[in-house]
Amino acid sequence: MSQQPSDKRQRIIAIILTAAILILGYITLKQNNQVTDLEAEKTILITQLEDYKRDLLSQITANDSLNVFIGQETTRLNEKIEEIEALGAITTNQLRRVRGEVFSLRKQVESLTKDVDSVNTAYAALSVVTDSLSSDLMLSSEANSNLTSENAQLGRTVNKGAALQLAFFEAGSYRVNKSGKEKLSSNASRVNRVKGCFTIAKNAIAKAGDREVFLRISSSDNRVLTAGKDAVMVVNGESMRYASKANVPFDGESTKGCLTYDVPMDLSAGSYTLALYIDGVKVGETAMILN
């Protein structure tokens, strides 16, 4: 009789251990599948960037000025590819950030490819006109005038390439205690500091020097968080309020920085948009959600 309870306990323990092993096996399999899915999407994003790079390189012509511009954009894409490859075992948050950056780069490359293609087409057409009408002084003068106009367009395109662009932009909300220590928080009633951290992409043809960087924060109901009544910047001739400002030195290399806004009042729950402006030009936008 005493042996039966012991056998029963052993069977119960065996059942519990078997169930635990099955549960652990399921969790491990699920985690492995998730890691595999993340790595697969990481590979897809890298492949997309390689495609964007090939699109730009296909626009290379005998125009040296235009080729310099294409080279700068290709270098920026290579840097982003190397950055993604260096992440190793990518996390869900890293993948979300990288996905947004690749989407932004796709829009930029599409715009640049369209501009470069237009200039190449015009340049080729002007070359044909110049060759065929070289014996006619009047028509040659007209062709030269057109060529000057297209060169001016090319100059504007190169200037567009010299404009600073962001490689990274992220919003952060914090609770700062009396000792000044920051702690991440998404609780609207506790947040008393908002940060916008960014990386200005490498750009060898951009002018070196201090750049005025502004952070603008607005809520979903279009309420703008401002540093004060005098915190006003001008964008395309329009006065706009901002939350934070800094002069950031730029020497052509990749440059990191953060702008901080200390919140003077309680924030409302909801979505907030953070926009970054450099020298009066909007270069990036991101969002955060407070509970």
ZIHU-V961467 format. One record per backbone hydrogen bond with DSSP energy under -0.5 kcal/mol. NH is the residue of the N-H (numbers start at 0). CO is the residue of the C=O. If there is no record, write none. Layout:
NH&CO / NH&CO
This chain:
3&0 / 4&0 / 5&1 / 6&2 / 7&3 / 8&4 / 9&5 / 10&6 / 11&7 / 12&8 / 13&9 / 14&10 / 15&11 / 16&12 / 17&13 / 18&14 / 19&15 / 20&16 / 21&17 / 22&18 / 23&19 / 24&20 / 25&21 / 26&22 / 27&23 / 28&24 / 29&25 / 30&26 / 31&27 / 32&28 / 33&29 / 34&30 / 35&31 / 36&32 / 37&33 / 38&34 / 39&35 / 40&36 / 41&37 / 42&38 / 43&39 / 44&40 / 45&41 / 46&42 / 47&43 / 48&44 / 49&45 / 50&46 / 51&47 / 52&48 / 53&49 / 54&50 / 55&51 / 56&52 / 57&53 / 58&55 / 59&56 / 63&61 / 66&62 / 67&63 / 68&64 / 69&65 / 70&66 / 71&67 / 72&68 / 73&69 / 74&70 / 75&71 / 76&72 / 77&73 / 78&74 / 79&75 / 80&76 / 81&77 / 82&78 / 83&79 / 84&80 / 85&81 / 86&83 / 87&84 / 89&87 / 94&90 / 95&91 / 96&92 / 97&93 / 98&94 / 99&95 / 100&96 / 101&97 / 102&98 / 103&99 / 104&100 / 105&101 / 106&102 / 107&103 / 108&104 / 109&105 / 110&106 / 111&107 / 112&108 / 113&109 / 114&110 / 115&111 / 116&112 / 117&113 / 118&114 / 119&115 / 120&116 / 121&117 / 122&118 / 123&119 / 124&120 / 125&121 / 126&122 / 127&123 / 128&124 / 129&125 / 130&126 / 131&127 / 132&128 / 133&130 / 135&132 / 136&134 / 139&135 / 140&136 / 141&137 / 142&138 / 143&139 / 144&140 / 145&141 / 146&142 / 147&143 / 148&144 / 149&145 / 150&146 / 151&147 / 152&148 / 153&149 / 154&150 / 155&151 / 156&152 / 157&153 / 158&154 / 159&155 / 160&156 / 161&157 / 162&158 / 162&159 / 165&282 / 166&198 / 167&198 / 169&196 / 171&194 / 173&192 / 174&182 / 175&173 / 176&174 / 176&180 / 179&176 / 182&174 / 184&172 / 187&185 / 189&186 / 190&186 / 191&173 / 192&173 / 193&260 / 194&171 / 195&258 / 196&169 / 197&256 / 198&167 / 199&254 / 200&164 / 202&251 / 205&202 / 208&249 / 210&247 / 212&210 / 212&245 / 213&276 / 214&243 / 215&274 / 216&224 / 217&272 / 218&222 / 219&270 / 221&218 / 223&221 / 224&216 / 225&223 / 226&241 / 230&227 / 231&229 / 232&239 / 234&232 / 234&237 / 237&234 / 239&232 / 241&230 / 242&214 / 243&214 / 245&212 / 247&210 / 247&245 / 248&246 / 249&208 / 254&199 / 256&197 / 258&195 / 260&193 / 262&191 / 262&260 / 266&187 / 269&289 / 271&287 / 272&217 / 273&285 / 274&215 / 274&272 / 275&283 / 276&213 / 277&280 / 278&211 / 280&277 / 282&275 / 283&275 / 285&273 / 287&271 / 289&269 / 290&185
